[in-house]
Amino acid sequence: MKLFKEFKDFAVKGNMMDMAIGIIIGAAFNKVIDVLVKQVMLPPLSLLSGNTNMVDKRIVLKDAIIGPDGAMTKAEVAIGYGALFEAAIDFFIIGFTIFIVVKFMNRLIKKAEDTKDATVVTPKNIELLTRLTDLMEEQNKLLAEKG
């Protein structure tokens, strides 16, 4: 029963919902990036490389062996650098996009934590800490005048 209570507390706090929402948005974002790379960026690159699909680019180390009946007896051994290139482009786009989003979010958080900025509502905890700091500074001035 204790485990069930801990799970319920975890789910009610919102951690599980936040995580689920993040996973769903991440999966949707992955589809967008996949289409952007495969349908928008790679076709011009393949056109520059002789009209071949970039994923098909590879260095063949050993050709496939085909038997007398036309069936492949041993598959070819190849290094698929085109797939690596595509994955690297995916990684770069995702990394850059996440960088931009985090930078934007940090800017919003910094603006919200500025107690002097009246255009944005300051979070209650920041507002209380600011008041506490002001009161401590005022108390230190009074103590310095007495001493």
C-alpha positions as CSV (number, residue, x, y, z in Angstrom):
1,M,0.0,0.0,0.0
2,K,2.9,2.4,0.7
3,L,4.2,2.0,-2.9
4,F,0.7,2.8,-4.2
5,K,0.5,5.9,-2.0
6,E,3.9,7.1,-3.2
7,F,2.9,6.6,-6.8
8,K,-0.4,8.5,-6.2
9,D,1.6,11.4,-4.6
10,F,4.0,11.3,-7.6
11,A,1.1,11.4,-10.1
12,V,-0.9,14.1,-8.2
13,K,2.1,16.4,-7.9
14,G,2.1,16.7,-11.7
15,N,5.5,15.2,-12.4
16,M,3.9,12.3,-14.3
17,M,1.7,14.5,-16.4
18,D,4.6,16.9,-17.1
19,M,6.7,14.0,-18.2
20,A,3.9,12.5,-20.4
21,I,3.3,15.9,-22.1
22,G,7.0,16.2,-22.7
23,I,7.2,12.8,-24.3
24,I,4.2,13.4,-26.5
25,I,5.5,16.8,-27.7
26,G,8.9,15.2,-28.2
27,A,7.5,12.5,-30.4
28,A,5.6,15.1,-32.5
29,F,8.7,17.2,-32.7
30,N,10.7,14.2,-33.9
31,K,8.2,13.7,-36.8
32,V,8.5,17.3,-37.8
33,I,12.3,17.2,-37.8
34,D,12.3,13.9,-39.6
35,V,10.2,15.4,-42.4
36,L,12.3,18.5,-42.5
37,V,15.5,16.6,-42.9
38,K,14.3,13.9,-45.3
39,Q,11.9,15.9,-47.4
40,V,13.3,19.4,-47.4
41,M,17.1,19.3,-46.7
42,L,18.3,16.0,-48.2
43,P,16.7,16.3,-51.7
44,P,18.8,19.3,-52.6
45,L,21.9,17.6,-51.2
46,S,21.2,14.5,-53.2
47,L,20.7,16.6,-56.3
48,L,24.2,18.0,-55.8
49,S,25.6,14.5,-55.3
50,G,24.4,13.1,-58.6
51,N,20.7,12.5,-57.9
52,T,21.1,9.6,-55.5
53,N,19.4,9.3,-52.2
54,M,21.8,10.4,-49.4
55,V,20.9,7.4,-47.2
56,D,22.1,5.0,-50.0
57,K,25.6,6.5,-49.9
58,R,28.0,3.9,-48.6
59,I,31.5,2.5,-48.9
60,V,31.4,-1.1,-50.0
61,L,34.1,-3.1,-48.3
62,K,33.1,-6.5,-49.7
63,D,30.6,-7.1,-52.5
64,A,27.7,-9.4,-52.1
65,I,28.2,-13.0,-53.3
66,I,25.5,-14.3,-55.7
67,G,25.2,-18.0,-56.3
68,P,24.6,-19.7,-59.6
69,D,20.9,-19.8,-59.0
70,G,20.8,-15.9,-58.7
71,A,20.2,-15.9,-55.0
72,M,22.5,-14.0,-52.7
73,T,24.7,-16.3,-50.6
74,K,26.5,-13.6,-48.7
75,A,25.3,-10.0,-48.2
76,E,27.6,-7.1,-49.0
77,V,29.7,-5.5,-46.2
78,A,29.5,-1.8,-46.4
79,I,29.9,1.4,-44.3
80,G,26.7,3.4,-44.6
81,Y,28.0,6.9,-44.2
82,G,24.8,8.4,-45.8
83,A,22.6,7.3,-42.9
84,L,25.2,8.7,-40.5
85,F,25.1,12.0,-42.3
86,E,21.3,12.1,-42.1
87,A,21.4,11.3,-38.4
88,A,24.0,14.1,-37.9
89,I,21.7,16.6,-39.6
90,D,18.8,15.4,-37.4
91,F,20.9,15.9,-34.3
92,F,22.1,19.3,-35.4
93,I,18.6,20.6,-36.1
94,I,17.1,19.2,-32.9
95,G,20.0,20.5,-30.8
96,F,19.8,24.0,-32.4
97,T,16.0,24.1,-31.9
98,I,16.2,23.1,-28.3
99,F,18.9,25.7,-27.8
100,I,16.7,28.4,-29.2
101,V,13.7,27.2,-27.0
102,V,15.8,27.1,-23.8
103,K,17.2,30.5,-24.6
104,F,13.7,32.0,-25.1
105,M,12.5,30.3,-21.9
106,N,15.4,31.6,-19.9
107,R,14.7,35.1,-21.2
108,L,11.1,34.9,-20.1
109,I,12.1,33.5,-16.7
110,K,14.7,36.2,-16.2
111,K,12.1,38.9,-17.1
112,A,9.5,37.3,-14.7
113,E,12.1,37.3,-11.8
114,D,12.8,41.0,-12.3
115,T,10.8,42.6,-9.5
116,K,11.2,46.1,-11.0
117,D,9.6,45.1,-14.4
118,A,5.9,45.8,-14.1
119,T,5.0,44.4,-17.5
120,V,5.3,40.8,-16.2
121,V,3.7,39.3,-13.1
122,T,6.6,38.4,-10.7
123,P,6.2,34.9,-9.1
124,K,5.1,35.0,-5.5
125,N,8.3,33.4,-4.2
126,I,10.5,35.9,-5.9
127,E,8.4,38.8,-4.7
128,L,8.6,37.5,-1.1
129,L,12.3,37.0,-1.3
130,T,12.7,40.5,-2.6
131,R,10.7,41.9,0.3
132,L,12.7,39.8,2.8
133,T,15.9,41.2,1.3
134,D,14.7,44.7,1.5
135,L,13.6,44.2,5.2
136,M,17.0,42.8,6.0
137,E,18.8,45.7,4.4
138,E,16.6,48.1,6.3
139,Q,17.3,46.3,9.6
140,N,21.1,46.3,8.9
141,K,21.0,50.1,8.3
142,L,19.1,50.6,11.6
143,L,21.6,48.4,13.5
144,A,24.5,50.3,11.9
145,E,23.1,53.6,13.0
146,K,22.7,52.4,16.6
147,G,26.1,50.8,16.9
